Amino acid sequence: MRRKLSMLAATLAGVAAMPARAAAQAPGAPGLIHIDRGVSVPWTVLLVLTVLTLLPAILLAMTPFVRILIVFSFLRQAIGTTSTPSNQTLVGLALILTYFVMAPVGAVIQKQALVPLEDGKITPWTAVERSAGPMKQFMLRYARESDLGLFVNLAHLPRPKSASDLPMRVVMPAYLLSELKTGFQIGAVLFLPFLVIDMVVASVTTSIGMMQLPPVVISTPLKILLFVSVNGWGMVVGSLMKSFN
């Protein structure tokens, strides 16, 4: 009896070991997980986490997100509503408008880099190099010449024959600085009509001796009413999108 039980146990153990032996003999068989010993998993995870960490900075440095968000922030302050719309709303709207502006550039990157990469025709590093070309052209289109010259001097680089010869480490900060300046210029223009309303309301309330009620309490509803009546959001967004054409 014990002998039969031992034989049965040995048979079951052999059956259980068959999938492991099959997997060892056929590492490339479909349906089985095959780990390449030459790839370091920790380094791959570190690379992915690094890219995800730098993604917000890339979004800020290489897209119109900065200009759009600065304009919306100035607009909210000019109207006098410090917390309406909320920061989340403004960031969401800025992201959507950024996607709208960058969609043609994304289509070019997908055609030149992502599709060949998916087909296995190019390496990931080649795909990154091909993606940098359309992004550089977009940034050079809106980067000011003075800002480009500033970072060329700071990098101690020789004067290039054309702007397309500049490296990305010069183009990216120059583009970001140009976007900051443009955003502040548009924000200053937005402040002017609302500043006039504040001055008129302050003059009227002071002349009639209404000292109990602050002028901002009266001017804020008037500014909101004016902004809504002239379709202010449509005008601001339309002007912003036309500035990228």
Summary of the structure (lengths in Angstrom):
residues: 245
radius of gyration: 30.3
end to end distance: 89.2
largest distance: 114.0
contacts: 614
relative contact order: 0.09
helix: 78%
strand: 0%
